[in-house]
Amino acid sequence: MARSSVLRSTAWLWFLATVAVLVVGFRQAIFLVPMEETMGNLQRIFYYHLPHAVLGLIFPYVNLVASLGFLYWRRRDPLKALTADALAVASAEVTVLYVGICLGTGMLWGKPAWGIWWAWDPRLTTALILWLIYVSYLLLRRFSPAGQIGVLAAILAVFAAIDVPIVYMSIQWWRTQHPAPVFGPNGGGVDPRFYPAILWNLAGWAMWGIFLIAFRFALERRRQIAEQDAALQAIEASLETPQ
């Protein structure tokens, strides 16, 4: 009970800190950083598009590590395997959310910037493939036979992780309409005055993603434990001697 209370208090503190950071990030992005000269206020969507794009390429590796952990522990330590599987589910769902927001904000930005909602650009196409893989991952978990869900989903997680570096490198490997990266050795650079909005929002949406993964992980573990308890009760009932 004491441990549960500590976890609940920690979750609330994390949630409040996350909201505070997101509020600061919103204020920086909308009111404080200067307007970009070329695109004007339209550019402010960048402060939401970029964090979700970055984190949408990080959370798949949480899913990958958890999936590999499940494969490693499923015969050695079933309890650890279930825990890893719960983390895999949680990170996959948040990946779908973040990559979906990345695609959505990119479309909202692309319409006024390019004149079209969607272009079959290498970066956009590979990001869409990543999103579709994770949608398939969740559908697989929902409709596959119960005994095979974890293994099949873990194998699909490996293929999803392979697509991540392809998404990242697509604007360097192929000709693309998508802007060049703003960070890194091949980055196009960004005005230092924009850094506060970028960093606050990146931190805030990272904290929010971690919160969602932790929350969804806790729900999945609760479901797993309820299933285990129900299975044990069914076994005990079947072993009872008829009166």
Secondary structure, 3 states (H helix, E strand, C coil): CHHHHHHHHHHHHHHHHHHHHHHHHHHHHHHHCCCECCCEHHHHHHHHHHHHHHHCCCHHHHHHHHHHHHHHHHHHCHHHHHHHHHHHHHHHHHHHHHHHHHHHHHHHHHHHHHCCCCCCCHHHHHHHHHHHHHHHHHHHHHHCCHHHHHHHHHHHHHHHHHHHHHHHHHHHHCCCCCCCCCCCCCCCCCCHHHHHHHHHHHHHHHHHHHHHHHHHHHHHHHHHHHHHHHHHHHHHHHHCCCC
